[in-house]
Amino acid sequence: MFSVLFREKPAMMLVELKNAKNEMYASSLAKMIDCTYSHVVKILQEMQRNGLVEFKKHGRLKFLSLTKKGMEVAEHIDKVKSLLKN
């Protein structure tokens, strides 16, 4: 039911970023949600334009983090996901 109400990959990207214990980058996020790197980057760029995620460059790597708005959205998505499991 969750995938019917939400586009699954973008929603899961936000939830995975919210739950990440370590710094995350696009290629590791792609592996976690079973998606291509190019698709993940395209979605992340759209999320960045909408103020949900930030890219922080460390050398050659770009680490991802949620903005305050992104964290709030991810928390709500996680709650809906939990409600639908019951």
LOPA-43260 format. One record per atom (N, C-alpha, C, O, CB): atom name; residue in one letter; x negated, y, z. Coordinates in steps of 0.2 Angstrom, whole numbers, plus 2048, in hexadecimal, padded with zeros to 3 digits. Glycine has a CB too. Example, Ala and Ser with C-alpha at 12.3 -4.5 7.8 and 13.67 -1.06 7.14 Angstrom:
! residues 2
{atom N, res A, east 7BE, north 7E4, up 827}
{atom CA, res A, east 7C2, north 7EA, up 827}
{atom C, res A, east 7BE, north 7F0, up 827}
{atom O, res A, east 7B9, north 7EF, up 82A}
{atom CB, res A, east 7C7, north 7EA, up 82D}
{atom N, res S, east 7C0, north 7F5, up 823}
{atom CA, res S, east 7BC, north 7FB, up 824}
{atom C, res S, east 7C0, north 800, up 827}
{atom O, res S, east 7BD, north 806, up 828}
{atom CB, res S, east 7BA, north 7FD, up 81D}
//
This chain:
! residues 86
{atom N, res M, east 7FC, north 7FA, up 800}
{atom CA, res M, east 800, north 800, up 800}
{atom C, res M, east 7FC, north 806, up 800}
{atom O, res M, east 7FD, north 80B, up 7FD}
{atom CB, res M, east 805, north 800, up 806}
{atom N, res F, east 7F6, north 806, up 804}
{atom CA, res F, east 7F2, north 80C, up 804}
{atom C, res F, east 7F0, north 80E, up 7FD}
{atom O, res F, east 7F0, north 814, up 7FC}
{atom CB, res F, east 7EB, north 80A, up 808}
{atom N, res S, east 7EE, north 80A, up 7F9}
{atom CA, res S, east 7EB, north 80B, up 7F2}
{atom C, res S, east 7F1, north 80E, up 7EE}
{atom O, res S, east 7F0, north 811, up 7E9}
{atom CB, res S, east 7E8, north 805, up 7EF}
{atom N, res V, east 7F7, north 80D, up 7EF}
{atom CA, res V, east 7FD, north 80F, up 7EC}
{atom C, res V, east 7FE, north 817, up 7EE}
{atom O, res V, east 7FF, north 81B, up 7E9}
{atom CB, res V, east 803, north 80B, up 7ED}
{atom N, res L, east 7FD, north 818, up 7F4}
{atom CA, res L, east 7FE, north 81F, up 7F6}
{atom C, res L, east 7F8, north 824, up 7F5}
{atom O, res L, east 7F9, north 82A, up 7F4}
{atom CB, res L, east 7FF, north 81F, up 7FE}
{atom N, res F, east 7F2, north 821, up 7F5}
{atom CA, res F, east 7EC, north 825, up 7F4}
{atom C, res F, east 7E8, north 822, up 7EE}
{atom O, res F, east 7E8, north 81C, up 7ED}
{atom CB, res F, east 7E8, north 825, up 7FA}
{atom N, res R, east 7E4, north 826, up 7EB}
{atom CA, res R, east 7DE, north 823, up 7E7}
{atom C, res R, east 7D9, north 820, up 7EB}
{atom O, res R, east 7D6, north 823, up 7EF}
{atom CB, res R, east 7DB, north 829, up 7E2}
{atom N, res E, east 7D9, north 81A, up 7EB}
{atom CA, res E, east 7D5, north 816, up 7EF}
{atom C, res E, east 7CD, north 818, up 7F0}
{atom O, res E, east 7CB, north 819, up 7F6}
{atom CB, res E, east 7D5, north 80F, up 7EE}
{atom N, res K, east 7CA, north 818, up 7EB}
{atom CA, res K, east 7C3, north 81A, up 7EB}
{atom C, res K, east 7C1, north 821, up 7EE}
{atom O, res K, east 7BD, north 821, up 7F3}
{atom CB, res K, east 7C0, north 81A, up 7E4}
{atom N, res P, east 7C4, north 826, up 7EC}
{atom CA, res P, east 7C3, north 82D, up 7EF}
{atom C, res P, east 7C5, north 82D, up 7F7}
{atom O, res P, east 7C1, north 82F, up 7FB}
{atom CB, res P, east 7C7, north 832, up 7EC}
{atom N, res A, east 7CA, north 829, up 7F8}
{atom CA, res A, east 7CC, north 829, up 7FF}
{atom C, res A, east 7C7, north 825, up 804}
{atom O, res A, east 7C5, north 827, up 809}
{atom CB, res A, east 7D3, north 826, up 800}
{atom N, res M, east 7C5, north 820, up 801}
{atom CA, res M, east 7C0, north 81B, up 804}
{atom C, res M, east 7B9, north 81F, up 805}
{atom O, res M, east 7B6, north 81E, up 80A}
{atom CB, res M, east 7BF, north 815, up 801}
{atom N, res M, east 7B8, north 823, up 800}
{atom CA, res M, east 7B1, north 827, up 800}
{atom C, res M, east 7B1, north 82B, up 807}
{atom O, res M, east 7AD, north 82C, up 80A}
{atom CB, res M, east 7B0, north 82B, up 7FA}
{atom N, res L, east 7B7, north 82F, up 808}
{atom CA, res L, east 7B8, north 833, up 80D}
{atom C, res L, east 7B7, north 830, up 814}
{atom O, res L, east 7B4, north 832, up 819}
{atom CB, res L, east 7BE, north 837, up 80D}
{atom N, res V, east 7BB, north 82A, up 814}
{atom CA, res V, east 7BB, north 826, up 81A}
{atom C, res V, east 7B4, north 823, up 81C}
{atom O, res V, east 7B2, north 823, up 821}
{atom CB, res V, east 7C0, north 820, up 81A}
{atom N, res E, east 7B0, north 821, up 817}
{atom CA, res E, east 7AA, north 81E, up 818}
{atom C, res E, east 7A5, north 824, up 81A}
{atom O, res E, east 7A1, north 822, up 81E}
{atom CB, res E, east 7A7, north 81B, up 811}
{atom N, res L, east 7A5, north 82A, up 817}
{atom CA, res L, east 7A1, north 82F, up 819}
{atom C, res L, east 7A3, north 831, up 821}
{atom O, res L, east 79E, north 833, up 824}
{atom CB, res L, east 7A2, north 835, up 815}
{atom N, res K, east 7A9, north 831, up 822}
{atom CA, res K, east 7AB, north 832, up 829}
{atom C, res K, east 7A8, north 82D, up 82E}
{atom O, res K, east 7A6, north 82F, up 834}
{atom CB, res K, east 7B3, north 832, up 82A}
{atom N, res N, east 7A8, north 827, up 82C}
{atom CA, res N, east 7A6, north 822, up 831}
{atom C, res N, east 79E, north 820, up 830}
{atom O, res N, east 79C, north 81C, up 834}
{atom CB, res N, east 7AA, north 81B, up 82F}
{atom N, res A, east 79B, north 824, up 82C}
{atom CA, res A, east 794, north 822, up 82B}
{atom C, res A, east 790, north 824, up 831}
{atom O, res A, east 790, north 829, up 834}
{atom CB, res A, east 791, north 826, up 825}
{atom N, res K, east 78B, north 81F, up 833}
{atom CA, res K, east 787, north 820, up 839}
{atom C, res K, east 780, north 823, up 837}
{atom O, res K, east 77D, north 827, up 83B}
{atom CB, res K, east 785, north 819, up 83C}
{atom N, res N, east 77E, north 822, up 831}
{atom CA, res N, east 778, north 825, up 82E}
{atom C, res N, east 77A, north 82A, up 829}
{atom O, res N, east 77F, north 82B, up 826}
{atom CB, res N, east 773, north 820, up 82C}
{atom N, res E, east 774, north 82E, up 826}
{atom CA, res E, east 775, north 832, up 821}
{atom C, res E, east 777, north 82E, up 81A}
{atom O, res E, east 775, north 828, up 81A}
{atom CB, res E, east 76F, north 837, up 81F}
{atom N, res M, east 77B, north 831, up 816}
{atom CA, res M, east 77E, north 82D, up 811}
{atom C, res M, east 77C, north 831, up 80A}
{atom O, res M, east 77C, north 837, up 80A}
{atom CB, res M, east 786, north 82C, up 811}
{atom N, res Y, east 77B, north 82D, up 805}
{atom CA, res Y, east 77A, north 830, up 7FE}
{atom C, res Y, east 77E, north 82C, up 7F9}
{atom O, res Y, east 781, north 827, up 7FB}
{atom CB, res Y, east 773, north 830, up 7FC}
{atom N, res A, east 77F, north 82F, up 7F4}
{atom CA, res A, east 784, north 82D, up 7EF}
{atom C, res A, east 783, north 826, up 7ED}
{atom O, res A, east 788, north 822, up 7EC}
{atom CB, res A, east 784, north 831, up 7E9}
{atom N, res S, east 77D, north 823, up 7EC}
{atom CA, res S, east 77C, north 81C, up 7E9}
{atom C, res S, east 77E, north 817, up 7EF}
{atom O, res S, east 781, north 812, up 7ED}
{atom CB, res S, east 775, north 81B, up 7E7}
{atom N, res S, east 77D, north 819, up 7F5}
{atom CA, res S, east 77F, north 814, up 7FA}
{atom C, res S, east 787, north 814, up 7FB}
{atom O, res S, east 78A, north 80F, up 7FD}
{atom CB, res S, east 77B, north 816, up 801}
{atom N, res L, east 78A, north 81A, up 7FA}
{atom CA, res L, east 791, north 81B, up 7FB}
{atom C, res L, east 794, north 817, up 7F5}
{atom O, res L, east 799, north 813, up 7F6}
{atom CB, res L, east 793, north 822, up 7FB}
{atom N, res A, east 791, north 817, up 7EF}
{atom CA, res A, east 794, north 813, up 7EA}
{atom C, res A, east 794, north 80C, up 7EB}
{atom O, res A, east 799, north 808, up 7E9}
{atom CB, res A, east 790, north 815, up 7E3}
{atom N, res K, east 78E, north 809, up 7EE}
{atom CA, res K, east 78E, north 802, up 7F0}
{atom C, res K, east 793, north 800, up 7F5}
{atom O, res K, east 796, north 7FB, up 7F5}
{atom CB, res K, east 787, north 800, up 7F2}
{atom N, res M, east 794, north 805, up 7FA}
{atom CA, res M, east 799, north 803, up 7FF}
{atom C, res M, east 7A0, north 803, up 7FD}
{atom O, res M, east 7A4, north 7FF, up 800}
{atom CB, res M, east 798, north 809, up 805}
{atom N, res I, east 7A2, north 807, up 7F8}
{atom CA, res I, east 7A9, north 807, up 7F6}
{atom C, res I, east 7AA, north 803, up 7EF}
{atom O, res I, east 7AF, north 803, up 7EC}
{atom CB, res I, east 7AC, north 80E, up 7F5}
{atom N, res D, east 7A4, north 800, up 7ED}
{atom CA, res D, east 7A4, north 7FC, up 7E7}
{atom C, res D, east 7A7, north 800, up 7E1}
{atom O, res D, east 7AC, north 7FE, up 7DE}
{atom CB, res D, east 7A9, north 7F5, up 7E8}
{atom N, res C, east 7A3, north 805, up 7DF}
{atom CA, res C, east 7A4, north 80A, up 7DA}
{atom C, res C, east 79E, north 80B, up 7D7}
{atom O, res C, east 798, north 80B, up 7D9}
{atom CB, res C, east 7A8, north 810, up 7DD}
{atom N, res T, east 79E, north 80E, up 7D0}
{atom CA, res T, east 798, north 810, up 7CD}
{atom C, res T, east 796, north 816, up 7D0}
{atom O, res T, east 799, north 81A, up 7D2}
{atom CB, res T, east 79A, north 810, up 7C5}
{atom N, res Y, east 78F, north 817, up 7CF}
{atom CA, res Y, east 78C, north 81D, up 7D2}
{atom C, res Y, east 78F, north 823, up 7CE}
{atom O, res Y, east 790, north 828, up 7D1}
{atom CB, res Y, east 784, north 81D, up 7D1}
{atom N, res S, east 78F, north 823, up 7C7}
{atom CA, res S, east 792, north 829, up 7C4}
{atom C, res S, east 799, north 82B, up 7C6}
{atom O, res S, east 79B, north 831, up 7C6}
{atom CB, res S, east 792, north 827, up 7BC}
{atom N, res H, east 79D, north 826, up 7C7}
{atom CA, res H, east 7A4, north 827, up 7C9}
{atom C, res H, east 7A4, north 82B, up 7D0}
{atom O, res H, east 7A8, north 82F, up 7D1}
{atom CB, res H, east 7A8, north 821, up 7C9}
{atom N, res V, east 7A0, north 828, up 7D5}
{atom CA, res V, east 79F, north 82B, up 7DB}
{atom C, res V, east 79D, north 832, up 7DB}
{atom O, res V, east 7A0, north 837, up 7DE}
{atom CB, res V, east 79A, north 827, up 7E0}
{atom N, res V, east 798, north 834, up 7D7}
{atom CA, res V, east 795, north 83A, up 7D6}
{atom C, res V, east 79B, north 83F, up 7D4}
{atom O, res V, east 79B, north 845, up 7D6}
{atom CB, res V, east 78F, north 83B, up 7D2}
{atom N, res K, east 79E, north 83D, up 7CF}
{atom CA, res K, east 7A4, north 841, up 7CC}
{atom C, res K, east 7A9, north 843, up 7D1}
{atom O, res K, east 7AB, north 848, up 7D2}
{atom CB, res K, east 7A7, north 83D, up 7C6}
{atom N, res I, east 7AB, north 83E, up 7D5}
{atom CA, res I, east 7B0, north 83F, up 7DA}
{atom C, res I, east 7AD, north 844, up 7E0}
{atom O, res I, east 7B0, north 848, up 7E2}
{atom CB, res I, east 7B2, north 838, up 7DE}
{atom N, res L, east 7A7, north 842, up 7E2}
{atom CA, res L, east 7A3, north 847, up 7E7}
{atom C, res L, east 7A3, north 84E, up 7E4}
{atom O, res L, east 7A4, north 852, up 7E9}
{atom CB, res L, east 79C, north 844, up 7E8}
{atom N, res Q, east 7A2, north 84F, up 7DE}
{atom CA, res Q, east 7A1, north 856, up 7DC}
{atom C, res Q, east 7A8, north 859, up 7DC}
{atom O, res Q, east 7A8, north 85F, up 7DE}
{atom CB, res Q, east 79F, north 856, up 7D4}
{atom N, res E, east 7AD, north 856, up 7DB}
{atom CA, res E, east 7B4, north 858, up 7DB}
{atom C, res E, east 7B6, north 85A, up 7E3}
{atom O, res E, east 7B9, north 85F, up 7E4}
{atom CB, res E, east 7B9, north 854, up 7D9}
{atom N, res M, east 7B4, north 855, up 7E7}
{atom CA, res M, east 7B4, north 856, up 7EE}
{atom C, res M, east 7B1, north 85C, up 7F1}
{atom O, res M, east 7B3, north 860, up 7F5}
{atom CB, res M, east 7B2, north 850, up 7F2}
{atom N, res Q, east 7AB, north 85D, up 7EE}
{atom CA, res Q, east 7A7, north 863, up 7F0}
{atom C, res Q, east 7AA, north 86A, up 7EE}
{atom O, res Q, east 7AA, north 86E, up 7F2}
{atom CB, res Q, east 79F, north 863, up 7ED}
{atom N, res R, east 7AD, north 86A, up 7E8}
{atom CA, res R, east 7B0, north 870, up 7E5}
{atom C, res R, east 7B6, north 871, up 7EA}
{atom O, res R, east 7B8, north 877, up 7EA}
{atom CB, res R, east 7B3, north 86E, up 7DE}
{atom N, res N, east 7B9, north 86C, up 7ED}
{atom CA, res N, east 7BF, north 86D, up 7F1}
{atom C, res N, east 7BD, north 86E, up 7F8}
{atom O, res N, east 7C2, north 86E, up 7FD}
{atom CB, res N, east 7C4, north 867, up 7F0}
{atom N, res G, east 7B7, north 86E, up 7FA}
{atom CA, res G, east 7B5, north 86F, up 801}
{atom C, res G, east 7B5, north 86A, up 806}
{atom O, res G, east 7B6, north 86A, up 80C}
{atom CB, res G, east 7B9, north 875, up 804}
{atom N, res L, east 7B5, north 863, up 803}
{atom CA, res L, east 7B5, north 85D, up 807}
{atom C, res L, east 7AE, north 85B, up 809}
{atom O, res L, east 7AD, north 858, up 80E}
{atom CB, res L, east 7B9, north 858, up 804}
{atom N, res V, east 7AA, north 85B, up 804}
{atom CA, res V, east 7A3, north 858, up 806}
{atom C, res V, east 79E, north 85D, up 804}
{atom O, res V, east 79F, north 862, up 800}
{atom CB, res V, east 7A2, north 852, up 802}
{atom N, res E, east 798, north 85C, up 807}
{atom CA, res E, east 792, north 860, up 806}
{atom C, res E, east 78C, north 85C, up 804}
{atom O, res E, east 78B, north 856, up 806}
{atom CB, res E, east 790, north 865, up 80C}
{atom N, res F, east 788, north 85E, up 7FF}
{atom CA, res F, east 782, north 85B, up 7FD}
{atom C, res F, east 77C, north 85F, up 801}
{atom O, res F, east 77B, north 865, up 801}
{atom CB, res F, east 780, north 85B, up 7F6}
{atom N, res K, east 778, north 85B, up 804}
{atom CA, res K, east 772, north 85E, up 808}
{atom C, res K, east 76C, north 85B, up 805}
{atom O, res K, east 76B, north 855, up 805}
{atom CB, res K, east 772, north 85D, up 80F}
{atom N, res K, east 767, north 85F, up 801}
{atom CA, res K, east 762, north 85C, up 7FE}
{atom C, res K, east 75C, north 85B, up 803}
{atom O, res K, east 75A, north 860, up 806}
{atom CB, res K, east 760, north 860, up 7F8}
{atom N, res H, east 759, north 855, up 803}
{atom CA, res H, east 753, north 853, up 807}
{atom C, res H, east 74E, north 850, up 802}
{atom O, res H, east 74E, north 84A, up 800}
{atom CB, res H, east 754, north 84E, up 80D}
{atom N, res G, east 749, north 854, up 7FF}
{atom CA, res G, east 745, north 852, up 7FA}
{atom C, res G, east 749, north 850, up 7F4}
{atom O, res G, east 74C, north 855, up 7F1}
{atom CB, res G, east 741, north 84C, up 7FD}
{atom N, res R, east 748, north 84A, up 7F2}
{atom CA, res R, east 74C, north 848, up 7EC}
{atom C, res R, east 753, north 845, up 7ED}
{atom O, res R, east 756, north 845, up 7E8}
{atom CB, res R, east 748, north 843, up 7E8}
{atom N, res L, east 754, north 844, up 7F3}
{atom CA, res L, east 75B, north 841, up 7F5}
{atom C, res L, east 760, north 847, up 7F7}
{atom O, res L, east 75E, north 84C, up 7F9}
{atom CB, res L, east 75A, north 83C, up 7FB}
{atom N, res K, east 766, north 845, up 7F5}
{atom CA, res K, east 76B, north 84A, up 7F7}
{atom C, res K, east 770, north 846, up 7FC}
{atom O, res K, east 773, north 841, up 7FA}
{atom CB, res K, east 76F, north 84C, up 7F1}
{atom N, res F, east 770, north 848, up 802}
{atom CA, res F, east 774, north 845, up 807}
{atom C, res F, east 77B, north 848, up 807}
{atom O, res F, east 77B, north 84E, up 806}
{atom CB, res F, east 771, north 845, up 80E}
{atom N, res L, east 780, north 844, up 809}
{atom CA, res L, east 787, north 846, up 809}
{atom C, res L, east 789, north 847, up 810}
{atom O, res L, east 787, north 843, up 815}
{atom CB, res L, east 78B, north 841, up 805}
{atom N, res S, east 78D, north 84C, up 811}
{atom CA, res S, east 790, north 84D, up 817}
{atom C, res S, east 797, north 850, up 816}
{atom O, res S, east 798, north 853, up 811}
{atom CB, res S, east 78C, north 851, up 81C}
{atom N, res L, east 79C, north 84E, up 81B}
{atom CA, res L, east 7A2, north 851, up 81A}
{atom C, res L, east 7A2, north 858, up 81D}
{atom O, res L, east 79F, north 85A, up 822}
{atom CB, res L, east 7A8, north 84D, up 81E}
{atom N, res T, east 7A6, north 85D, up 81A}
{atom CA, res T, east 7A8, north 863, up 81D}
{atom C, res T, east 7AD, north 862, up 823}
{atom O, res T, east 7AF, north 85D, up 824}
{atom CB, res T, east 7AA, north 868, up 818}
{atom N, res K, east 7AE, north 867, up 827}
{atom CA, res K, east 7B3, north 867, up 82C}
{atom C, res K, east 7BA, north 865, up 828}
{atom O, res K, east 7BE, north 861, up 82B}
{atom CB, res K, east 7B4, north 86E, up 82F}
{atom N, res K, east 7BC, north 868, up 823}
{atom CA, res K, east 7C2, north 866, up 81F}
{atom C, res K, east 7C2, north 85F, up 81D}
{atom O, res K, east 7C7, north 85B, up 81D}
{atom CB, res K, east 7C3, north 86B, up 819}
{atom N, res G, east 7BC, north 85D, up 81A}
{atom CA, res G, east 7BB, north 856, up 818}
{atom C, res G, east 7BC, north 851, up 81E}
{atom O, res G, east 7BF, north 84C, up 81D}
{atom CB, res G, east 7B4, north 855, up 815}
{atom N, res M, east 7B9, north 853, up 824}
{atom CA, res M, east 7BA, north 84E, up 829}
{atom C, res M, east 7C2, north 84E, up 82B}
{atom O, res M, east 7C4, north 848, up 82D}
{atom CB, res M, east 7B6, north 851, up 82F}
{atom N, res E, east 7C5, north 853, up 82B}
{atom CA, res E, east 7CC, north 853, up 82D}
{atom C, res E, east 7D0, north 84F, up 828}
{atom O, res E, east 7D4, north 84B, up 82A}
{atom CB, res E, east 7CF, north 85A, up 82D}
{atom N, res V, east 7CF, north 850, up 822}
{atom CA, res V, east 7D2, north 84C, up 81D}
{atom C, res V, east 7D1, north 844, up 81E}
{atom O, res V, east 7D5, north 840, up 81D}
{atom CB, res V, east 7D0, north 84E, up 816}
{atom N, res A, east 7CA, north 843, up 81F}
{atom CA, res A, east 7C8, north 83C, up 820}
{atom C, res A, east 7CC, north 839, up 826}
{atom O, res A, east 7CE, north 833, up 825}
{atom CB, res A, east 7C1, north 83B, up 820}
{atom N, res E, east 7CC, north 83C, up 82B}
{atom CA, res E, east 7D0, north 83A, up 831}
{atom C, res E, east 7D7, north 838, up 830}
{atom O, res E, east 7D9, north 833, up 832}
{atom CB, res E, east 7CF, north 83F, up 837}
{atom N, res H, east 7DA, north 83D, up 82C}
{atom CA, res H, east 7E1, north 83B, up 82A}
{atom C, res H, east 7E2, north 835, up 826}
{atom O, res H, east 7E7, north 831, up 827}
{atom CB, res H, east 7E4, north 842, up 827}
{atom N, res I, east 7DD, north 835, up 821}
{atom CA, res I, east 7DE, north 82F, up 81D}
{atom C, res I, east 7DD, north 828, up 821}
{atom O, res I, east 7E0, north 823, up 820}
{atom CB, res I, east 7D8, north 82F, up 817}
{atom N, res D, east 7D8, north 828, up 825}
{atom CA, res D, east 7D7, north 823, up 829}
{atom C, res D, east 7DD, north 821, up 82E}
{atom O, res D, east 7DE, north 81B, up 82F}
{atom CB, res D, east 7D1, north 824, up 82E}
{atom N, res K, east 7E0, north 826, up 830}
{atom CA, res K, east 7E6, north 825, up 834}
{atom C, res K, east 7EC, north 821, up 830}
{atom O, res K, east 7EF, north 81D, up 832}
{atom CB, res K, east 7E9, north 82B, up 837}
{atom N, res V, east 7ED, north 824, up 82A}
{atom CA, res V, east 7F2, north 821, up 825}
{atom C, res V, east 7F0, north 81A, up 824}
{atom O, res V, east 7F4, north 816, up 824}
{atom CB, res V, east 7F2, north 825, up 81F}
{atom N, res K, east 7EA, north 819, up 822}
{atom CA, res K, east 7E7, north 812, up 821}
{atom C, res K, east 7E9, north 80D, up 827}
{atom O, res K, east 7EB, north 808, up 825}
{atom CB, res K, east 7E0, north 812, up 81F}
{atom N, res S, east 7E8, north 810, up 82D}
{atom CA, res S, east 7E9, north 80B, up 833}
{atom C, res S, east 7F0, north 80A, up 833}
{atom O, res S, east 7F2, north 805, up 835}
{atom CB, res S, east 7E6, north 80F, up 839}
{atom N, res L, east 7F4, north 80F, up 832}
{atom CA, res L, east 7FC, north 80E, up 833}
{atom C, res L, east 7FE, north 809, up 82E}
{atom O, res L, east 803, north 805, up 82F}
{atom CB, res L, east 7FF, north 815, up 832}
{atom N, res L, east 7FC, north 809, up 828}
{atom CA, res L, east 7FE, north 805, up 823}
{atom C, res L, east 7FC, north 7FE, up 824}
{atom O, res L, east 7FF, north 7F9, up 821}
{atom CB, res L, east 7FC, north 807, up 81C}
{atom N, res K, east 7F7, north 7FC, up 828}
{atom CA, res K, east 7F5, north 7F6, up 829}
{atom C, res K, east 7FA, north 7F2, up 82E}
{atom O, res K, east 7FA, north 7EC, up 82E}
{atom CB, res K, east 7EE, north 7F6, up 82D}
{atom N, res N, east 7FE, north 7F6, up 832}
{atom CA, res N, east 802, north 7F3, up 837}
{atom C, res N, east 809, north 7F0, up 833}
{atom O, res N, east 80D, north 7EE, up 837}
{atom CB, res N, east 804, north 7F8, up 83C}
//
